[in-house]
Structures are given as C-alpha cells and as structure tokens.
Amino acid sequence: MSAWLRQRGFDVYTFNLTPNNGDAPLEDLAAQLHAFIDSRLGALQLLDIVAFSMGGLVARYYLQHLGGIERVTRFIAISSPNHGTRTAYLRNNPGARQMRPDSAFLADLNRDVTALSRIRVTTLWTPFDLMILPATSSTHLPGRSVRVSVLLHPLMLFDPRVLKLVHQALTEPAA
C-alpha cells in the first residue's frame, strides 16, 4: 500500500510495530509510534494515519491517550479489532490479551471513543475476516465505516477497492 500511495504523490512514512506478534503491551507499541512520529516529522507537523489490524488499536491509543489527536487530521483503520477478536484467545501474550473482547484495554479505549470525533475517521472492514472475529468488531468508531468484501484479512492491504477507498479518505477535507 505504501508504494501505491507514493505513486500517487503522498509522503509516506512506514512504521512497523516491534514486536508485531502481541509479545509487547499495546501501550508500549503506541509509545514507539509516538517516538517515531516525533523523530520523523517533528513535534508540530500534522499528519494522517493509515493503520492495519493491531496497528489500528496502537494508533487509537496514540490518538486517544498520547496526544496524537492534536496533530492527526485523518485516521483510517483497516480490519482493526476495535471491539476485540476471539482469535486473541489463541495466544496468551500481553498484546493478545489486550485484543480479547471485553479486555480492560479495549474498555478503556472505547470508553472515550468519542474523542475520535474531532478528526476524520474511516474504518474499512471485510465480513470474510477470519482474523477479526466477529468481523464487525472492526466497525463502531465515529466517522464512516465501509464494508469491502475481501476474502482474507491480509488481502485488505492489496485489494484495489480498499486502495481506492484509502485514497479517497486521504483526499477528503479534514474534519
């Protein structure tokens, strides 16, 4: 997706969560994201965030608890378990426990979800997602939610319809 966006003239900074398997608490990953943004863009530059899967929860924590809401204009969450996923029960590491439905982490994020109303939010999800169960967990944020019938979770990053929707969301006026 990043190469596709660069071809269309967007400045893209790619951040990979470390570790990306749930071995670290999501708050720690959000702190990494915060440090990455500040080191690459400085403390004042406005930006948009496009996040996939667990990255959507990490980005939400950054937005809602680490001050990111003050500098992000658009947030696009792709197949993120906003209300948890049953597949998180397959692992017993800190991040997986936080992604379980009704976890304290998700309850905290969703308690003040209306804070996201200050920015333009788009959620993209597929009903065929076998990683986010139930798939509708990827919805229920302020803003626009778009269902895209993509066959598998990872294919959301490559599907032409999703790419078009991301482009559209990034070019809409800020909230």
PLY file of the C-alpha trace (Angstrom):
ply
format ascii 1.0
element vertex 175
property float x
property float y
property float z
element edge 174
property int vertex1
property int vertex2
end_header
0.00 0.00 0.00
2.79 2.44 0.82
4.31 2.18 -2.68
0.86 2.63 -4.22
0.30 5.80 -2.15
3.76 7.15 -3.00
2.99 6.69 -6.71
0.00 8.95 -6.17
2.06 11.72 -4.61
1.64 11.06 -0.90
4.54 11.41 1.53
4.54 8.03 3.27
6.39 7.07 6.43
6.16 3.37 7.20
6.26 2.19 10.78
6.44 -1.46 11.73
5.47 -2.48 15.25
8.26 -4.27 17.13
7.40 -6.91 18.12
4.33 -7.29 15.92
3.11 -10.58 17.37
1.50 -9.35 20.59
4.51 -10.08 22.79
4.52 -6.44 23.97
1.67 -4.47 25.53
-0.09 -2.23 23.02
0.68 0.86 25.12
4.40 0.15 24.59
3.87 -0.09 20.84
1.92 3.19 20.91
4.87 4.82 22.67
7.09 3.53 19.83
4.68 5.06 17.30
4.73 8.36 19.20
8.54 8.42 19.23
8.70 7.50 15.52
6.31 10.29 14.54
8.14 12.89 16.63
11.55 11.80 15.30
10.49 11.74 11.64
8.08 14.66 11.50
8.92 16.84 14.47
6.51 17.81 17.19
4.21 20.11 15.22
3.64 18.73 11.71
0.12 17.49 11.03
-0.30 14.00 9.61
-2.72 11.27 8.65
-2.52 7.70 9.94
-3.42 4.58 7.99
-3.29 1.53 10.26
-3.91 -2.15 9.72
-5.14 -4.78 12.18
-3.49 -4.49 15.62
-1.88 -1.30 14.35
-5.30 0.33 14.45
-5.51 -0.22 18.21
-1.97 1.05 18.66
-2.83 4.15 16.63
-6.01 4.67 18.65
-4.03 4.57 21.88
-1.63 7.13 20.42
-4.57 9.31 19.34
-6.65 8.98 22.48
-4.01 8.79 25.23
-0.69 10.13 23.95
-1.81 13.42 22.41
-1.91 12.27 18.79
-5.43 13.64 18.39
-3.89 17.13 18.42
-1.84 16.53 15.27
-3.63 13.85 13.26
-6.22 15.03 10.74
-7.35 11.70 9.28
-7.31 8.18 10.72
-8.00 5.17 8.53
-8.31 1.85 10.34
-8.25 -1.24 8.14
-9.50 -4.50 9.69
-8.69 -3.42 13.24
-10.27 -5.28 16.19
-11.85 -2.20 17.77
-14.02 -4.38 19.98
-11.67 -7.33 20.21
-11.25 -10.58 18.39
-11.85 -14.11 19.55
-8.67 -15.22 17.80
-6.74 -13.39 20.55
-7.61 -16.32 22.81
-5.21 -18.45 20.75
-2.24 -16.66 22.33
-1.58 -15.69 25.92
0.86 -12.83 25.47
0.23 -9.25 26.64
-0.94 -7.82 23.31
-3.22 -10.75 22.56
-4.85 -10.47 25.98
-5.49 -6.78 25.29
-7.19 -7.63 21.99
-9.66 -10.02 23.56
-13.29 -8.88 23.61
-14.10 -7.05 26.86
-10.44 -6.59 27.83
-9.65 -3.70 30.16
-7.52 -2.15 27.39
-10.42 -2.12 24.91
-12.90 -0.97 27.54
-10.61 1.99 28.25
-10.23 2.87 24.55
-13.92 2.52 23.83
-14.97 4.49 26.92
-13.72 7.69 25.31
-14.09 6.73 21.64
-15.99 9.97 21.02
-12.63 11.78 21.21
-12.09 10.47 17.68
-14.99 12.66 16.50
-12.52 15.55 16.39
-10.81 14.07 13.31
-11.89 12.40 10.06
-12.15 8.64 10.77
-12.70 5.91 8.20
-12.91 2.22 9.06
-12.62 -0.40 6.35
-13.59 -3.97 7.09
-14.48 -7.24 5.45
-17.20 -9.66 6.55
-14.88 -12.51 5.49
-12.16 -11.67 8.00
-11.02 -14.83 9.78
-8.57 -12.93 12.00
-11.06 -10.41 13.41
-13.93 -12.43 14.89
-16.57 -11.22 14.75
-15.65 -9.21 11.67
-17.99 -6.41 12.76
-15.55 -5.69 15.59
-13.68 -3.62 13.00
-16.57 -1.13 12.94
-18.18 1.03 15.64
-15.92 4.06 15.56
-17.11 7.59 14.90
-16.97 8.51 11.24
-17.51 6.43 8.15
-17.44 2.63 8.14
-17.14 0.86 4.80
-17.66 -2.84 4.22
-15.46 -4.27 1.47
-15.95 -7.91 0.53
-12.32 -9.03 0.52
-11.74 -12.75 1.07
-8.96 -12.66 3.69
-7.59 -10.33 6.38
-4.14 -9.70 4.81
-5.61 -9.10 1.36
-7.19 -5.89 2.66
-3.82 -4.19 2.10
-3.73 -5.05 -1.62
-7.32 -5.04 -2.80
-7.91 -2.30 -5.42
-11.22 -1.30 -3.83
-9.54 -0.80 -0.45
-6.71 1.18 -2.05
-9.24 3.41 -3.78
-11.12 3.97 -0.50
-7.89 4.82 1.34
-7.00 7.32 -1.39
-10.48 8.82 -1.17
-10.29 9.11 2.62
-6.86 10.76 2.45
-8.06 13.38 -0.03
-11.29 14.32 1.74
-11.29 17.60 3.64
-10.14 17.29 7.24
-12.85 17.21 9.92
0 1
1 2
2 3
3 4
4 5
5 6
6 7
7 8
8 9
9 10
10 11
11 12
12 13
13 14
14 15
15 16
16 17
17 18
18 19
19 20
20 21
21 22
22 23
23 24
24 25
25 26
26 27
27 28
28 29
29 30
30 31
31 32
32 33
33 34
34 35
35 36
36 37
37 38
38 39
39 40
40 41
41 42
42 43
43 44
44 45
45 46
46 47
47 48
48 49
49 50
50 51
51 52
52 53
53 54
54 55
55 56
56 57
57 58
58 59
59 60
60 61
61 62
62 63
63 64
64 65
65 66
66 67
67 68
68 69
69 70
70 71
71 72
72 73
73 74
74 75
75 76
76 77
77 78
78 79
79 80
80 81
81 82
82 83
83 84
84 85
85 86
86 87
87 88
88 89
89 90
90 91
91 92
92 93
93 94
94 95
95 96
96 97
97 98
98 99
99 100
100 101
101 102
102 103
103 104
104 105
105 106
106 107
107 108
108 109
109 110
110 111
111 112
112 113
113 114
114 115
115 116
116 117
117 118
118 119
119 120
120 121
121 122
122 123
123 124
124 125
125 126
126 127
127 128
128 129
129 130
130 131
131 132
132 133
133 134
134 135
135 136
136 137
137 138
138 139
139 140
140 141
141 142
142 143
143 144
144 145
145 146
146 147
147 148
148 149
149 150
150 151
151 152
152 153
153 154
154 155
155 156
156 157
157 158
158 159
159 160
160 161
161 162
162 163
163 164
164 165
165 166
166 167
167 168
168 169
169 170
170 171
171 172
172 173
173 174
